[in-house]
Amino acid sequence: MDFIKIAKDVLKSEADALIDAKNRISKEIIDAVNLIYNLKGKLIVTGVGKSGLVGAKIAATFASTGTASFFIHPTEAMHGDLGMISKDDGVLAISYSGESEEIIKIVPHIKRFDVPLIGMSSKKDSTLGKYSDVFISISVKKEACPINAAPTSSTTLTMALGDALAVCLMEKRDFKKEDFASFHPGGSLGKRLFVKIKDLMRTKNLPIIDEKSSLKEAIVIMSEGKLGNVLITDSSGRLKAVLSDGDLRRALMKKDFSLEKRAIDFATKNPKKCKNENLLASDALKMIEKFKIQLLPIVDEDDKIVGALHLHDLVEAGIK
């Protein structure tokens, strides 16, 4: 049995269903987007079986992209959850046949309160289609399964149309990545957009020496600081140089090496630094990667050290 061919056939079948839908899509998408956009309340998504699982995903996508939404199972709706639907809300009901008993039972109650209904079904003349204020077709020529029974191509199409609606609403709301991060503060995008240098930089027990300090003294401070670097300042406390463990290794190779010599003689003069502690940590990471350094000193307008940001701090915080 050629499973590679079977897999390719399934993908082609589902891709064909998407292309067919793309070619027939029309004003109903505009009507659905405007209906959802103008809701004063929430968009409630409902469906049963595979349609319910797809509906739950659609509701989650709406909720994370700026459209208040949640999923209700139609059976639970008949046993009290209808009270969660207010007159300011809208409903998106999914049923491939348009005749799912659980859906059909709640539709009259939804319409009784003049709640707008978007129906997703394969048949516009179905019960769900007739009740719908906006009808979106999810019909497919053939399911991808070999007996043309298990919801496959149709569920793929339904989910894709849900994504299409969500993206249209994102555009209409001018929804930006900062807005998306607000709904995902714990995710990597949220961290990239909200975590700043001042949230991660170290401000205490920094490895700092003055420019007259010897290399021997620098090594002791570097070991105690555990940052692999020493910050070197002038008599006024301004940053003058950074001695890294790499600088130290290179110093060891020099013929005139001596632990009694000044550390600054082996250090990197005019090191890379940042004067904006409110800079995003993700931008600081870009600087660190660009200049191939491990430690980024944070200074004030007078070049006096206020903190230091180490590459490991960024990695541990999940900044990418």
N, C-alpha and C positions, 0 to 999 in steps of 0.2 A: 504493500500500500504506500502510495507516494504522499507522505504527509506535507512535504514542502509544497507540492502542487495544491493540496487541499487548503493549506494556509494562505497561499497566494490567491486562490479563488475566493476565499472568504474576504480577504482585504479588498479585492477587486469588486466584489458584490456590494460591500458596504461603501466603498468609494463611489461606485456608480449611483448608489442611492443618494449620496450627498450631492453629486453633480446634477442629478435629475431635479432635486429640490432647489438647487441653486438656479437652475434654468427656469423654474416655474414660480419662484418667489416674487411676490408683488406687494401691493399696497397694504396687505394685512400686517406686514411687519411694521410699517409706519404707524398704523392704527394701534397696534399692540404697544409699541414704544411710547406713543403719546398717552395712551390709557394708563400705563404704569407710571410714567413720569408725573402725571397730574394727580395721582392718588395722594390724598392727605394722610392716609394711613399706610398700612403695610400690604405687601403682595403675599397672599397665602397660596402655596402650591399644594396640590393634592393629586393622588393617584394610588392605584393598588397594584400589587404584584411587582413585576419588573418596572412598570411605569412609575410605581411609587418610589422605587429605589432611584430611578433616574430623576424623578421629581425632587427628591431630597437633595440630590447633588445640585440640581438647578437652583433650588432655594439657597443652598450654601454659597453658590457662586454669586447670586444676586446680593446676598447679605455682605459678602466681602468686597463688593465693588460699588457700594454706595446706595443700593436699593434695599430698604428694610424688608426682610422676607423671612418666612419660616415655613416648614412643611407640616401639614396635618394629614393624618391617615383618615380616609373617609369613614371607616367604621368607628373610629374614636370620635369623629365629628358627630355621628348620630347618637353618641352616648355622652354628650356634654361639651365636646370641644367646639361645637358650632358657636358657643358663647365667646370664643376667642376671636371671632370674626365680627368686626364692627362695620357700620355703614360707610365709614371712610376708607375701608379696605377694598382690595380687589382680589379675585381668585383666578389662578391658572390651573385648570383641570386637565389631566392627561389620561386618555383612554384610547388605545389604538382602534378598538371597535366602535367606540363612542356609545357603547351600551353596557359598560361595566355596571353591574347592579349597585355596588356600593357608591359609585359616583352619581348615578342617576337618582338615587334616593336623597342625596343632599342638595342636588342642584335646585329643586323647587324652593327649598328653604333659603338658599343663597339669593335667588332672584326675588323672593318675597320681601327682602330688605333692600332691594334695588342695588345690590352689590354687583359691580361690573364683572363679567365673566369672560375670560379668554379660554377657549377650548382648543386642545390639541388632539386631533383624531385623524383617522384615515378617511372618514366619510363626513362630508358636510351635511348630508341629510340624515345623519344619525341623531339620536335624542340629544346628545351633548352638543352636536353641531347646531341644532335648531335653537337651543337655549343660549348659545354663545353670542356675546356682543361682538367679539372678534374671533374668527376661526382661522387656525393655522393647520395646514395639512401636514400630516406625518406619514402619508401613505408611501409604500415602497412596492416596486414591481415584484420583488421576491425577497424573502428572508435569506440570510446567508447559510442557514442550517440545511442539511441535505433533504430534510422532509418538509421544508418550508413551513415550520410550525413554531420553533423556539424564537422568541423576539431577539433578533440580532441586528440586522440592518435597520429595522425600525427604531430600536432603542438608541442605536448610534446616531441616527438622524435626529431623534427627539433631543438628545443631549446636545448635539451640535446647534440645533435651533435655539435651545436655551442659552447656549454660549453666545450665539449671534445677538439675541435680545439683550443680554447683559452687556456686551461690548457696545451695542448701539446706545444703551443708556449711559455707559461710561463716557462716550463721546458727547452725548447731549448734556451731561452734567459737568463736562470738562474735568472729569475725574483723573487726577494725576497720581504719579507713583507715591507722592507724599501722602495723599489721601489713602491709598492702598496700604501704606505702611502703618497708618493710624489704626487700621483694623487688624494689623498683624504686628503689634509691637514686640512680640517675642520671636518673630522670624528674622531671618538674616537681612531681609530688606529693611525691616524696622530698625535693626541695629545700625545698618549703613546710613540711614537717614536721620536718626535721632541721637545716637551716642556721639558725644563730643570728646575732644582731647581732655578737657578738664574732668570728665567723668572717669577717665582711666589713668591719667598721669600720676606719677609718684611725686610727692611733695616733701616727704620726711626722710631723714637719714640719707640724703643724696650724697654720692661720692664726689665731693668737691675739695679741691686743693687750690692754693694760690700759685702764681706763676714762678715763684722762687723755690717751690718744693722740689725735692730730689726724686729721682726715679724710684729709689727705694721706698720713699714715703708714699709715692703714687701706687706702688704695687700693694702695699698694706691696705690703703684705702680702697683700691679696686677689689681686693679680696673680701673686705668687710661689706662693701656695697652690693656685691653679688649681681652687678649689672654688666660686667665685662668691659666697663668703661670708667674713666675718671674725667670729670669736668674741671677745667682749669680756668681760673679767673684772675683778673688783675687786682691791684690794691683797692679798687673801688667796687669790686664784686661783679664786674662785667665779664661775660664769657669771652675767653680768648682762644681756647683750644679744647680739643677732646683727645684724650689718650685712650685708644681702644686696645683690646687684647691683641688685635692684628698689628697695631703700631708697636706694641711691646715685643712681639715675635720678630718683627723686622729689625727692631733696635738691637736684639740679641745677636744678629748676624753682622753688625757693624764692627769694624776693627777698633774704633774708639769707644766702644760700649763701656759704660761705667755706671754702677748704681748710684754714684754720688753726683752724677750730672743732673741738670735740671730736667724734669719730666717734659716740660714744654718743648725742649729741643728735639724730642722724638715724636711729639704729638702732631695731630692734624690742625693746622692753623685755620682760622676763619671757617669753622665747621658749619654744616647745615643745621639750621635752627628754625624755630617757628615762634612768631610773636603773637599768634592768635589762639588762645586756649579754647575759644569757642568754635574753632575749625572742626568739622566732622572727623571722627576717628578714621573713617574710611578714606578720607583725603590724606590724612597723616600717613596711613598705610601706603598710599600711592607714593608719597615722598620717600618713605623708607625704602620701598622697593626700587624706585627710580635711582636713588643715589647709593644703593647697596650698603646701607648702614643698619645698625641694630638699635641704636639709641638716638632719639630725637630730643634735643634740649628745647625746653619751652622757656622763652625769655620775655621780659616786659619791653617797653619802648626804649629803655636805657640799656638793654642787653643784659640785665640782671636776671639771674636764674630764678624761675618760679616753680619749675617742675621738670620732669623728664618722662618721656614715653618710650617704653621698650617694645620691641617687636613681639616678645613673648606675651606682653600684656594684651596686645591686640588679638593675638591668636587665641589666648585663653578666653577672651570676651566674645569670640566668634565673629570678629570683624573680618570680612573677606573683600 
